[in-house]
């Protein structure tokens, strides 16, 4: 009769130990969700406050997610993400369509929305004043995502990220994103 009690006690303690795990779940994973909706179908307009509200209301229809495992490095000073080869292969089937259609995107830390905008061709004449992602390739295997706080600026348009006003740069240079990328050793150029 003693053996069943010991087994029950052991079972109880084992379940208590596994239920009180000290490992913390990854709640602040960085990701970029490219949405089904685009600038035209969502009627985003040209100003950030209006566009951001619409993007947030329609951010559940995700076409593609670029997450930490898809990122080789993130150049913080220039706001350029270099994708891994597998991340580039994940993106490739959607090109050039997402550039032409101007799909919306949301940048998140965990489930918290940080900012959003549209994926757009760098030479587009669209006069939007909210974040954009330009997509380019440096070589045959790795795509680069260049993030800019806005697309419509007086000519000549700033070439480098540091040429934008500090207020505009703060839209996309969010300290919590920096901290997360530094913690997972993805940052360069900081």
LINSULJO-V491145 format. One record per residue. RES is the residue in one small letter. D_FIRST is the distance of its C-alpha to the first C-alpha in Angstrom with 2 decimals. Layout:
# LINSULJO-V491145
res	d_first
RES	D_FIRST
RES	D_FIRST
This chain:
# LINSULJO-V491145
res	d_first
x	0.00
x	3.80
x	5.56
x	5.98
x	7.06
x	9.21
x	10.60
x	11.47
x	13.09
x	14.90
x	16.05
x	17.26
x	19.19
x	20.64
x	21.93
x	23.36
x	25.13
x	26.68
x	27.71
x	29.53
x	31.62
x	34.65
x	36.86
x	39.58
x	40.70
x	44.33
x	45.98
x	49.49
x	50.33
x	54.12
x	55.54
x	58.72
x	58.44
x	61.58
x	61.89
x	63.24
x	65.85
x	69.01
x	71.76
x	73.77
x	71.18
x	69.48
x	72.92
x	72.00
x	75.49
x	76.70
x	75.16
x	71.69
x	70.57
x	71.33
x	69.91
x	66.67
x	65.91
x	66.47
x	64.39
x	61.45
x	61.69
x	61.64
x	59.30
x	56.53
x	58.46
x	57.94
x	59.90
x	58.67
x	56.53
x	57.46
x	54.56
x	53.86
x	53.06
x	56.56
x	58.34
x	59.68
x	61.20
x	62.56
x	65.89
x	65.62
x	69.26
x	70.64
x	67.85
x	67.57
x	64.34
x	64.38
x	61.97
x	60.13
x	61.26
x	58.32
x	59.04
x	62.67
x	61.78
x	59.68
x	62.72
x	65.42
x	65.09
x	65.91
x	69.13
x	71.89
x	70.91
x	68.99
x	72.03
x	74.55
x	72.57
x	71.50
x	67.81
x	66.22
x	63.44
x	60.90
x	59.60
x	56.08
x	53.59
x	50.29
x	51.16
x	53.86
x	57.36
x	59.70
x	62.98
x	64.46
x	67.67
x	69.00
x	69.21
x	72.94
x	75.62
x	77.03
x	80.58
x	79.92
x	82.51
x	79.97
x	80.48
x	76.92
x	75.86
x	72.13
x	69.87
x	70.44
x	69.00
x	71.46
x	70.14
x	71.86
x	71.22
x	72.11
x	71.46
x	70.34
x	66.62
x	65.98
x	66.91
x	67.62
x	67.00
x	69.54
x	68.66
x	71.50
x	71.34
x	74.14
x	76.54
x	79.68
x	81.51
x	85.22
x	86.78
x	86.45
x	82.72
x	80.61
x	79.57
x	76.96
x	74.13
x	75.48
x	78.74
x	77.08
x	77.25
x	74.36
x	73.50
x	73.21
x	71.18
x	68.57
x	67.75
x	66.01
x	65.38
x	62.33
x	60.64
x	57.07
x	57.96
x	59.42
x	56.30
x	54.03
x	56.31
x	56.64
x	52.86
x	52.49
x	55.60
x	57.80
x	60.73
x	64.09
x	67.43
x	66.09
